[in-house]
Amino acid sequence: MDTQKLIVDKITAVLESTDKNQSAELKKLIDQAGHIFVAGAGRSKLVSSFLAMRLVHCLSLIHI
């Protein structure tokens, strides 16, 4: 199987199973937050750092 198609299929499956109302609620909470703290260890810290970078691009005040 084509690796690129496999990745796209996995992403599509995750997005299709995501409740749109929860996404909207999360966006609302992030927009209302004064500060956002993210933490983790190992791979979780790596993923939380990715999230923090995305939030910084959205002009959120982030603490890692």
N, CA, C and O atoms as a CHARMM CRD file, in Angstrom:
* protein
*
  256
    1    1 MET  N      0.84700  -1.18800   0.00000 PROA 1      0.00000
    2    1 MET  CA     0.00000   0.00000   0.00000 PROA 1      0.00000
    3    1 MET  C      0.88500   1.24100   0.00000 PROA 1      0.00000
    4    1 MET  O      1.95300   1.26200   0.61100 PROA 1      0.00000
    5    2 ASP  N      0.42800   2.24900  -0.68100 PROA 2      0.00000
    6    2 ASP  CA     1.14700   3.51200  -0.75800 PROA 2      0.00000
    7    2 ASP  C      1.15400   4.17600   0.62700 PROA 2      0.00000
    8    2 ASP  O      0.09900   4.36600   1.23200 PROA 2      0.00000
    9    3 THR  N      2.32400   4.52000   1.11300 PROA 3      0.00000
   10    3 THR  CA     2.47100   5.10500   2.45500 PROA 3      0.00000
   11    3 THR  C      1.71000   6.41800   2.57500 PROA 3      0.00000
   12    3 THR  O      1.05300   6.66800   3.58600 PROA 3      0.00000
   13    4 GLN  N      1.79400   7.25100   1.55400 PROA 4      0.00000
   14    4 GLN  CA     1.10600   8.54300   1.59200 PROA 4      0.00000
   15    4 GLN  C     -0.41100   8.34900   1.68800 PROA 4      0.00000
   16    4 GLN  O     -1.07800   9.05800   2.44100 PROA 4      0.00000
   17    5 LYS  N     -0.95000   7.40300   0.93600 PROA 5      0.00000
   18    5 LYS  CA    -2.38700   7.12800   0.99900 PROA 5      0.00000
   19    5 LYS  C     -2.77500   6.59400   2.37500 PROA 5      0.00000
   20    5 LYS  O     -3.83300   6.94300   2.89800 PROA 5      0.00000
   21    6 LEU  N     -1.93300   5.75700   2.96100 PROA 6      0.00000
   22    6 LEU  CA    -2.19800   5.22500   4.29400 PROA 6      0.00000
   23    6 LEU  C     -2.29900   6.35800   5.31400 PROA 6      0.00000
   24    6 LEU  O     -3.20600   6.36600   6.14700 PROA 6      0.00000
   25    7 ILE  N     -1.38100   7.30300   5.25300 PROA 7      0.00000
   26    7 ILE  CA    -1.38900   8.43500   6.17600 PROA 7      0.00000
   27    7 ILE  C     -2.64100   9.27600   5.99100 PROA 7      0.00000
   28    7 ILE  O     -3.29600   9.64400   6.96600 PROA 7      0.00000
   29    8 VAL  N     -2.97400   9.57800   4.74600 PROA 8      0.00000
   30    8 VAL  CA    -4.17500  10.37300   4.46100 PROA 8      0.00000
   31    8 VAL  C     -5.42500   9.64800   4.93400 PROA 8      0.00000
   32    8 VAL  O     -6.32900  10.27300   5.48700 PROA 8      0.00000
   33    9 ASP  N     -5.48900   8.33900   4.72500 PROA 9      0.00000
   34    9 ASP  CA    -6.64100   7.55400   5.17600 PROA 9      0.00000
   35    9 ASP  C     -6.77900   7.57800   6.69800 PROA 9      0.00000
   36    9 ASP  O     -7.88700   7.68100   7.22300 PROA 9      0.00000
   37   10 LYS  N     -5.64700   7.48200   7.40400 PROA 10     0.00000
   38   10 LYS  CA    -5.68800   7.52600   8.87800 PROA 10     0.00000
   39   10 LYS  C     -6.17400   8.89000   9.36400 PROA 10     0.00000
   40   10 LYS  O     -7.01200   8.96800  10.26300 PROA 10     0.00000
   41   11 ILE  N     -5.65700   9.95200   8.78100 PROA 11     0.00000
   42   11 ILE  CA    -6.07500  11.30700   9.16800 PROA 11     0.00000
   43   11 ILE  C     -7.55900  11.50400   8.87800 PROA 11     0.00000
   44   11 ILE  O     -8.28500  12.07500   9.69200 PROA 11     0.00000
   45   12 THR  N     -8.00300  11.03400   7.72600 PROA 12     0.00000
   46   12 THR  CA    -9.41500  11.14800   7.36100 PROA 12     0.00000
   47   12 THR  C    -10.29600  10.40500   8.35900 PROA 12     0.00000
   48   12 THR  O    -11.34300  10.91600   8.75600 PROA 12     0.00000
   49   13 ALA  N     -9.89000   9.21900   8.76600 PROA 13     0.00000
   50   13 ALA  CA   -10.66800   8.43300   9.72700 PROA 13     0.00000
   51   13 ALA  C    -10.76700   9.15400  11.07100 PROA 13     0.00000
   52   13 ALA  O    -11.82900   9.16400  11.69300 PROA 13     0.00000
   53   14 VAL  N     -9.67700   9.74900  11.51700 PROA 14     0.00000
   54   14 VAL  CA    -9.68900  10.48100  12.79000 PROA 14     0.00000
   55   14 VAL  C    -10.61000  11.68700  12.69000 PROA 14     0.00000
   56   14 VAL  O    -11.41300  11.92700  13.59200 PROA 14     0.00000
   57   15 LEU  N    -10.50400  12.44500  11.61000 PROA 15     0.00000
   58   15 LEU  CA   -11.34800  13.63400  11.45400 PROA 15     0.00000
   59   15 LEU  C    -12.82600  13.27200  11.34600 PROA 15     0.00000
   60   15 LEU  O    -13.67800  13.99500  11.86300 PROA 15     0.00000
   61   16 GLU  N    -13.13500  12.17400  10.68700 PROA 16     0.00000
   62   16 GLU  CA   -14.52800  11.75100  10.56200 PROA 16     0.00000
   63   16 GLU  C    -15.11000  11.30300  11.89700 PROA 16     0.00000
   64   16 GLU  O    -16.31300  11.43800  12.12400 PROA 16     0.00000
   65   17 SER  N    -14.27200  10.77400  12.78000 PROA 17     0.00000
   66   17 SER  CA   -14.77300  10.30000  14.07400 PROA 17     0.00000
   67   17 SER  C    -14.76900  11.39200  15.14300 PROA 17     0.00000
   68   17 SER  O    -15.21200  11.15800  16.26700 PROA 17     0.00000
   69   18 THR  N    -14.27600  12.57500  14.80400 PROA 18     0.00000
   70   18 THR  CA   -14.23000  13.68600  15.75300 PROA 18     0.00000
   71   18 THR  C    -15.57100  14.39600  15.79100 PROA 18     0.00000
   72   18 THR  O    -16.12000  14.75900  14.75100 PROA 18     0.00000
   73   19 ASP  N    -16.09300  14.59000  16.98700 PROA 19     0.00000
   74   19 ASP  CA   -17.35400  15.29500  17.17100 PROA 19     0.00000
   75   19 ASP  C    -17.13000  16.78400  16.90200 PROA 19     0.00000
   76   19 ASP  O    -16.32600  17.42600  17.57700 PROA 19     0.00000
   77   20 LYS  N    -17.83300  17.32300  15.92800 PROA 20     0.00000
   78   20 LYS  CA   -17.65300  18.72900  15.53700 PROA 20     0.00000
   79   20 LYS  C    -17.99900  19.68800  16.67800 PROA 20     0.00000
   80   20 LYS  O    -17.40400  20.76100  16.77900 PROA 20     0.00000
   81   21 ASN  N    -18.95300  19.31600  17.53600 PROA 21     0.00000
   82   21 ASN  CA   -19.32100  20.17300  18.66200 PROA 21     0.00000
   83   21 ASN  C    -18.17800  20.27700  19.66900 PROA 21     0.00000
   84   21 ASN  O    -17.95600  21.34100  20.24800 PROA 21     0.00000
   85   22 GLN  N    -17.45900  19.18800  19.88000 PROA 22     0.00000
   86   22 GLN  CA   -16.32500  19.21900  20.80100 PROA 22     0.00000
   87   22 GLN  C    -15.20700  20.08800  20.25000 PROA 22     0.00000
   88   22 GLN  O    -14.54300  20.79600  21.00700 PROA 22     0.00000
   89   23 SER  N    -14.99200  20.04500  18.94800 PROA 23     0.00000
   90   23 SER  CA   -13.97300  20.89300  18.32500 PROA 23     0.00000
   91   23 SER  C    -14.31300  22.36800  18.51100 PROA 23     0.00000
   92   23 SER  O    -13.44000  23.17700  18.82600 PROA 23     0.00000
   93   24 ALA  N    -15.56200  22.70900  18.31800 PROA 24     0.00000
   94   24 ALA  CA   -15.99900  24.09600  18.47800 PROA 24     0.00000
   95   24 ALA  C    -15.87100  24.53700  19.93900 PROA 24     0.00000
   96   24 ALA  O    -15.47000  25.66900  20.21100 PROA 24     0.00000
   97   25 GLU  N    -16.20600  23.65800  20.86700 PROA 25     0.00000
   98   25 GLU  CA   -16.09400  23.98100  22.28900 PROA 25     0.00000
   99   25 GLU  C    -14.63400  24.17900  22.69300 PROA 25     0.00000
  100   25 GLU  O    -14.32000  25.09600  23.45200 PROA 25     0.00000
  101   26 LEU  N    -13.74000  23.32300  22.19000 PROA 26     0.00000
  102   26 LEU  CA   -12.31200  23.46500  22.48300 PROA 26     0.00000
  103   26 LEU  C    -11.79000  24.79200  21.95200 PROA 26     0.00000
  104   26 LEU  O    -11.04500  25.48300  22.64700 PROA 26     0.00000
  105   27 LYS  N    -12.16700  25.15800  20.73800 PROA 27     0.00000
  106   27 LYS  CA   -11.74200  26.42900  20.16200 PROA 27     0.00000
  107   27 LYS  C    -12.22500  27.59600  21.01900 PROA 27     0.00000
  108   27 LYS  O    -11.48100  28.54700  21.26100 PROA 27     0.00000
  109   28 LYS  N    -13.46700  27.52000  21.47400 PROA 28     0.00000
  110   28 LYS  CA   -14.02800  28.57200  22.32000 PROA 28     0.00000
  111   28 LYS  C    -13.24300  28.69400  23.62800 PROA 28     0.00000
  112   28 LYS  O    -12.92700  29.80200  24.06000 PROA 28     0.00000
  113   29 LEU  N    -12.93100  27.56900  24.25300 PROA 29     0.00000
  114   29 LEU  CA   -12.17400  27.58400  25.50600 PROA 29     0.00000
  115   29 LEU  C    -10.76500  28.14500  25.31200 PROA 29     0.00000
  116   29 LEU  O    -10.27200  28.89900  26.15100 PROA 29     0.00000
  117   30 ILE  N    -10.12300  27.77700  24.21300 PROA 30     0.00000
  118   30 ILE  CA    -8.78000  28.29400  23.93000 PROA 30     0.00000
  119   30 ILE  C     -8.83000  29.79700  23.70600 PROA 30     0.00000
  120   30 ILE  O     -7.98600  30.53800  24.21000 PROA 30     0.00000
  121   31 ASP  N     -9.83100  30.24500  22.94100 PROA 31     0.00000
  122   31 ASP  CA    -9.96100  31.68000  22.66600 PROA 31     0.00000
  123   31 ASP  C    -10.19800  32.48600  23.94100 PROA 31     0.00000
  124   31 ASP  O     -9.75100  33.63000  24.03400 PROA 31     0.00000
  125   32 GLN  N    -10.89500  31.90900  24.92700 PROA 32     0.00000
  126   32 GLN  CA   -11.22400  32.60700  26.16900 PROA 32     0.00000
  127   32 GLN  C    -10.11000  32.53500  27.20900 PROA 32     0.00000
  128   32 GLN  O    -10.11400  33.30300  28.17100 PROA 32     0.00000
  129   33 ALA  N     -9.16600  31.63100  27.02800 PROA 33     0.00000
  130   33 ALA  CA    -8.12600  31.41600  28.03700 PROA 33     0.00000
  131   33 ALA  C     -7.14400  32.58700  28.05900 PROA 33     0.00000
  132   33 ALA  O     -6.74100  33.09200  27.01100 PROA 33     0.00000
  133   34 GLY  N     -6.76800  33.00800  29.25900 PROA 34     0.00000
  134   34 GLY  CA    -5.75000  34.03100  29.39000 PROA 34     0.00000
  135   34 GLY  C     -4.36800  33.44800  29.18100 PROA 34     0.00000
  136   34 GLY  O     -3.52800  34.04600  28.50900 PROA 34     0.00000
  137   35 HSD  N     -4.13700  32.29100  29.75200 PROA 35     0.00000
  138   35 HSD  CA    -2.86500  31.57900  29.63000 PROA 35     0.00000
  139   35 HSD  C     -3.17800  30.10900  29.39300 PROA 35     0.00000
  140   35 HSD  O     -4.18800  29.59600  29.87600 PROA 35     0.00000
  141   36 ILE  N     -2.31600  29.44200  28.65500 PROA 36     0.00000
  142   36 ILE  CA    -2.47600  28.01600  28.41300 PROA 36     0.00000
  143   36 ILE  C     -1.18400  27.33100  28.83200 PROA 36     0.00000
  144   36 ILE  O     -0.10100  27.70600  28.38200 PROA 36     0.00000
  145   37 PHE  N     -1.29600  26.34400  29.68000 PROA 37     0.00000
  146   37 PHE  CA    -0.14300  25.58500  30.15800 PROA 37     0.00000
  147   37 PHE  C     -0.19700  24.19000  29.53400 PROA 37     0.00000
  148   37 PHE  O     -1.23600  23.53000  29.57400 PROA 37     0.00000
  149   38 VAL  N      0.91200  23.74500  28.96400 PROA 38     0.00000
  150   38 VAL  CA     1.00400  22.38900  28.44400 PROA 38     0.00000
  151   38 VAL  C      2.20700  21.70700  29.09800 PROA 38     0.00000
  152   38 VAL  O      3.22400  22.34100  29.37700 PROA 38     0.00000
  153   39 ALA  N      2.06800  20.42400  29.33200 PROA 39     0.00000
  154   39 ALA  CA     3.14900  19.68500  29.97700 PROA 39     0.00000
  155   39 ALA  C      3.13200  18.24600  29.47700 PROA 39     0.00000
  156   39 ALA  O      2.14100  17.77700  28.91700 PROA 39     0.00000
  157   40 GLY  N      4.21900  17.57300  29.68600 PROA 40     0.00000
  158   40 GLY  CA     4.30600  16.17400  29.30400 PROA 40     0.00000
  159   40 GLY  C      5.70400  15.66100  29.55300 PROA 40     0.00000
  160   40 GLY  O      6.60000  16.41300  29.93800 PROA 40     0.00000
  161   41 ALA  N      5.88000  14.38500  29.32900 PROA 41     0.00000
  162   41 ALA  CA     7.19100  13.76200  29.46200 PROA 41     0.00000
  163   41 ALA  C      7.37800  12.81700  28.27500 PROA 41     0.00000
  164   41 ALA  O      6.43400  12.15600  27.84300 PROA 41     0.00000
  165   42 GLY  N      8.58000  12.76000  27.76200 PROA 42     0.00000
  166   42 GLY  CA     8.86200  11.87700  26.63900 PROA 42     0.00000
  167   42 GLY  C      8.12400  12.29000  25.38900 PROA 42     0.00000
  168   42 GLY  O      8.13500  13.46100  25.00900 PROA 42     0.00000
  169   43 ARG  N      7.46800  11.30900  24.73300 PROA 43     0.00000
  170   43 ARG  CA     6.73600  11.62000  23.50200 PROA 43     0.00000
  171   43 ARG  C      5.55600  12.54400  23.75400 PROA 43     0.00000
  172   43 ARG  O      5.20200  13.35100  22.89500 PROA 43     0.00000
  173   44 SER  N      4.94600  12.42900  24.92900 PROA 44     0.00000
  174   44 SER  CA     3.83200  13.32300  25.26100 PROA 44     0.00000
  175   44 SER  C      4.29300  14.77000  25.31200 PROA 44     0.00000
  176   44 SER  O      3.56900  15.66800  24.88100 PROA 44     0.00000
  177   45 LYS  N      5.49800  15.00400  25.83700 PROA 45     0.00000
  178   45 LYS  CA     6.04500  16.37000  25.86800 PROA 45     0.00000
  179   45 LYS  C      6.29800  16.86700  24.45200 PROA 45     0.00000
  180   45 LYS  O      6.04900  18.03200  24.14300 PROA 45     0.00000
  181   46 LEU  N      6.79200  15.98400  23.59600 PROA 46     0.00000
  182   46 LEU  CA     7.03400  16.35500  22.21000 PROA 46     0.00000
  183   46 LEU  C      5.73500  16.78400  21.52900 PROA 46     0.00000
  184   46 LEU  O      5.68900  17.81200  20.85400 PROA 46     0.00000
  185   47 VAL  N      4.68700  15.99200  21.71300 PROA 47     0.00000
  186   47 VAL  CA     3.39100  16.30600  21.11000 PROA 47     0.00000
  187   47 VAL  C      2.81500  17.58200  21.72000 PROA 47     0.00000
  188   47 VAL  O      2.24300  18.40300  21.00200 PROA 47     0.00000
  189   48 SER  N      2.95900  17.76000  23.03500 PROA 48     0.00000
  190   48 SER  CA     2.44600  18.98400  23.66400 PROA 48     0.00000
  191   48 SER  C      3.21500  20.20200  23.16800 PROA 48     0.00000
  192   48 SER  O      2.64300  21.28500  23.05200 PROA 48     0.00000
  193   49 SER  N      4.49600  20.04200  22.87400 PROA 49     0.00000
  194   49 SER  CA     5.27900  21.15000  22.30800 PROA 49     0.00000
  195   49 SER  C      4.77700  21.50600  20.91000 PROA 49     0.00000
  196   49 SER  O      4.72900  22.68100  20.54900 PROA 49     0.00000
  197   50 PHE  N      4.40100  20.49300  20.12100 PROA 50     0.00000
  198   50 PHE  CA     3.82600  20.75400  18.79900 PROA 50     0.00000
  199   50 PHE  C      2.53400  21.55200  18.93700 PROA 50     0.00000
  200   50 PHE  O      2.31600  22.52400  18.21300 PROA 50     0.00000
  201   51 LEU  N      1.68000  21.13800  19.87100 PROA 51     0.00000
  202   51 LEU  CA     0.42900  21.85500  20.11600 PROA 51     0.00000
  203   51 LEU  C      0.72400  23.29100  20.53800 PROA 51     0.00000
  204   51 LEU  O      0.09000  24.22400  20.04700 PROA 51     0.00000
  205   52 ALA  N      1.67800  23.47100  21.44000 PROA 52     0.00000
  206   52 ALA  CA     2.02600  24.80800  21.92100 PROA 52     0.00000
  207   52 ALA  C      2.48800  25.69300  20.77200 PROA 52     0.00000
  208   52 ALA  O      2.12300  26.86700  20.70900 PROA 52     0.00000
  209   53 MET  N      3.28600  25.14300  19.86700 PROA 53     0.00000
  210   53 MET  CA     3.74400  25.93600  18.72300 PROA 53     0.00000
  211   53 MET  C      2.56700  26.38600  17.86400 PROA 53     0.00000
  212   53 MET  O      2.52800  27.52400  17.39700 PROA 53     0.00000
  213   54 ARG  N      1.61400  25.48700  17.66100 PROA 54     0.00000
  214   54 ARG  CA     0.43300  25.85300  16.85800 PROA 54     0.00000
  215   54 ARG  C     -0.37500  26.94600  17.55500 PROA 54     0.00000
  216   54 ARG  O     -0.86000  27.87500  16.91000 PROA 54     0.00000
  217   55 LEU  N     -0.51500  26.83100  18.86700 PROA 55     0.00000
  218   55 LEU  CA    -1.27200  27.83300  19.61400 PROA 55     0.00000
  219   55 LEU  C     -0.56700  29.18400  19.61100 PROA 55     0.00000
  220   55 LEU  O     -1.22100  30.22600  19.56800 PROA 55     0.00000
  221   56 VAL  N      0.75400  29.17400  19.65700 PROA 56     0.00000
  222   56 VAL  CA     1.51600  30.42800  19.58500 PROA 56     0.00000
  223   56 VAL  C      1.24200  31.11100  18.24700 PROA 56     0.00000
  224   56 VAL  O      1.11400  32.33400  18.18800 PROA 56     0.00000
  225   57 HSD  N      1.15200  30.33100  17.18500 PROA 57     0.00000
  226   57 HSD  CA     0.85200  30.91500  15.86400 PROA 57     0.00000
  227   57 HSD  C     -0.53400  31.52600  15.83000 PROA 57     0.00000
  228   57 HSD  O     -0.81500  32.38700  14.99700 PROA 57     0.00000
  229   58 CYS  N     -1.40900  31.08300  16.73700 PROA 58     0.00000
  230   58 CYS  CA    -2.76000  31.64500  16.83900 PROA 58     0.00000
  231   58 CYS  C     -2.81400  32.77700  17.85800 PROA 58     0.00000
  232   58 CYS  O     -3.89600  33.22400  18.24000 PROA 58     0.00000
  233   59 LEU  N     -1.65000  33.23800  18.29600 PROA 59     0.00000
  234   59 LEU  CA    -1.50500  34.36800  19.22000 PROA 59     0.00000
  235   59 LEU  C     -1.97600  34.05000  20.62900 PROA 59     0.00000
  236   59 LEU  O     -2.44600  34.94700  21.33000 PROA 59     0.00000
  237   60 SER  N     -1.86700  32.82000  21.05800 PROA 60     0.00000
  238   60 SER  CA    -2.19500  32.44600  22.43300 PROA 60     0.00000
  239   60 SER  C     -0.93900  32.60600  23.29500 PROA 60     0.00000
  240   60 SER  O      0.17900  32.45900  22.80300 PROA 60     0.00000
  241   61 LEU  N     -1.12900  32.90500  24.57200 PROA 61     0.00000
  242   61 LEU  CA    -0.01900  32.99600  25.52400 PROA 61     0.00000
  243   61 LEU  C      0.21300  31.60400  26.09900 PROA 61     0.00000
  244   61 LEU  O     -0.63500  31.07700  26.82000 PROA 61     0.00000
  245   62 ILE  N      1.35700  31.01000  25.78100 PROA 62     0.00000
  246   62 ILE  CA     1.62100  29.60600  26.08200 PROA 62     0.00000
  247   62 ILE  C      2.78500  29.48200  27.05900 PROA 62     0.00000
  248   62 ILE  O      3.76000  30.23000  26.98400 PROA 62     0.00000
  249   63 HSD  N      2.66400  28.51400  27.98600 PROA 63     0.00000
  250   63 HSD  CA     3.74400  28.17600  28.90800 PROA 63     0.00000
  251   63 HSD  C      3.99000  26.67400  28.78900 PROA 63     0.00000
  252   63 HSD  O      3.06700  25.87000  28.91600 PROA 63     0.00000
  253   64 ILE  N      5.24100  26.31000  28.54600 PROA 64     0.00000
  254   64 ILE  CA     5.58800  24.88200  28.40700 PROA 64     0.00000
  255   64 ILE  C      6.42400  24.47700  29.59800 PROA 64     0.00000
  256   64 ILE  O      6.83400  23.32000  29.70000 PROA 64     0.00000
